[in-house]
Amino acid sequence: MKLVRMYTTEICPFCIRAKALLRQRGVAHIDEIRVDLDPSQRAHMMQITGRRTVPQIFIGETHVGGCDDLMALDQRGALMPMLAGS
């Protein structure tokens, strides 16, 4: 399974929802980067994604987007193949 990296904040309901979906799909570990604890990480997130909101989710090197983007990917049936590396 590919590495999942997610830029988050502690109280973000969309972050919690995205993490729950990923766990339901078998992701045992999420490399979570808390932008509320380290403002320089938010600046880095904005630089690499062009977005300010959290979560920002990467599967492997691919930027998936936010929670809604992750949910749409799952609904299309494309999340599991992406996690598997297909």
Kinemage of the C-alpha trace (Angstrom):
@kinemage 1
@onewidth
@group {chain A} dominant
@subgroup {mainchain}
@vectorlist {calphas} color= white
{ca met a 1} P 0.000 0.000 0.000
{ca lys a 2} L 1.287 3.449 -0.887
{ca leu a 3} L 2.244 5.987 1.744
{ca val a 4} L -0.550 8.434 2.612
{ca arg a 5} L 0.503 11.903 3.752
{ca met a 6} L -2.087 14.370 5.010
{ca tyr a 7} L -1.800 17.996 6.089
{ca thr a 8} L -4.302 18.491 8.936
{ca thr a 9} L -5.360 20.434 11.999
{ca glu a 10} L -6.578 18.899 15.234
{ca ile a 11} L -10.191 20.109 15.145
{ca cys a 12} L -10.926 19.914 11.425
{ca pro a 13} L -14.045 17.756 10.844
{ca phe a 14} L -13.048 17.162 7.214
{ca cys a 15} L -9.647 15.863 8.342
{ca ile a 16} L -11.340 13.460 10.755
{ca arg a 17} L -13.711 12.282 8.010
{ca ala a 18} L -10.900 11.755 5.494
{ca lys a 19} L -8.821 9.789 8.018
{ca ala a 20} L -11.836 7.608 8.858
{ca leu a 21} L -12.421 6.780 5.182
{ca leu a 22} L -8.769 5.928 4.635
{ca arg a 23} L -8.777 3.634 7.670
{ca gln a 24} L -11.944 1.938 6.369
{ca arg a 25} L -10.050 1.302 3.138
{ca gly a 26} L -7.195 -0.383 4.978
{ca val a 27} L -4.691 2.415 5.493
{ca ala a 28} L -2.961 1.513 8.749
{ca his a 29} L -0.683 4.564 8.959
{ca ile a 30} L -1.200 8.138 7.806
{ca asp a 31} L 1.805 10.449 7.815
{ca glu a 32} L -0.022 13.375 9.405
{ca ile a 33} L 1.481 16.856 9.237
{ca arg a 34} L -0.241 19.200 11.689
{ca val a 35} L -0.214 22.703 10.220
{ca asp a 36} L -1.819 24.130 13.373
{ca leu a 37} L 1.283 23.184 15.352
{ca asp a 38} L 3.814 24.367 12.767
{ca pro a 39} L 2.872 27.386 10.616
{ca ser a 40} L 5.857 26.768 8.343
{ca gln a 41} L 4.223 23.484 7.329
{ca arg a 42} L 1.079 25.379 6.244
{ca ala a 43} L 3.260 27.640 4.111
{ca his a 44} L 4.917 24.568 2.589
{ca met a 45} L 1.503 22.944 1.990
{ca met a 46} L 0.278 26.073 0.223
{ca gln a 47} L 3.405 26.189 -1.916
{ca ile a 48} L 3.104 22.578 -3.121
{ca thr a 49} L -0.705 22.406 -3.472
{ca gly a 50} L -1.782 25.975 -4.186
{ca arg a 51} L -4.455 25.501 -1.504
{ca arg a 52} L -4.846 26.909 1.990
{ca thr a 53} L -7.492 24.587 3.446
{ca val a 54} L -7.024 21.256 5.198
{ca pro a 55} L -6.940 18.417 4.728
{ca gln a 56} L -4.591 18.193 1.782
{ca ile a 57} L -4.017 14.552 0.962
{ca phe a 58} L -1.224 12.847 -0.933
{ca ile a 59} L -1.204 9.189 -1.922
{ca gly a 60} L 2.346 8.375 -2.835
{ca glu a 61} L 3.512 11.436 -4.751
{ca thr a 62} L 0.027 12.226 -6.123
{ca his a 63} L -1.874 15.163 -4.639
{ca val a 64} L -5.463 13.935 -4.265
{ca gly a 65} L -6.844 17.197 -2.880
{ca gly a 66} L -9.147 17.632 0.093
{ca cys a 67} L -11.789 15.529 1.794
{ca asp a 68} L -14.423 16.019 -0.921
{ca asp a 69} L -11.868 15.058 -3.574
{ca leu a 70} L -10.978 11.905 -1.608
{ca met a 71} L -14.663 10.965 -1.240
{ca ala a 72} L -15.258 11.481 -4.961
{ca leu a 73} L -12.225 9.348 -5.783
{ca asp a 74} L -13.635 6.584 -3.585
{ca gln a 75} L -17.112 6.848 -5.143
{ca arg a 76} L -15.585 6.473 -8.631
{ca gly a 77} L -13.857 3.307 -7.473
{ca ala a 78} L -10.423 4.820 -8.044
{ca leu a 79} L -9.221 5.097 -4.426
{ca met a 80} L -8.398 1.443 -3.781
{ca pro a 81} L -6.358 1.020 -6.997
{ca met a 82} L -4.489 4.237 -6.189
{ca leu a 83} L -3.721 3.043 -2.655
{ca ala a 84} L -2.546 -0.300 -4.038
{ca gly a 85} L -0.286 1.417 -6.528
{ca ser a 86} L -2.165 0.333 -9.661
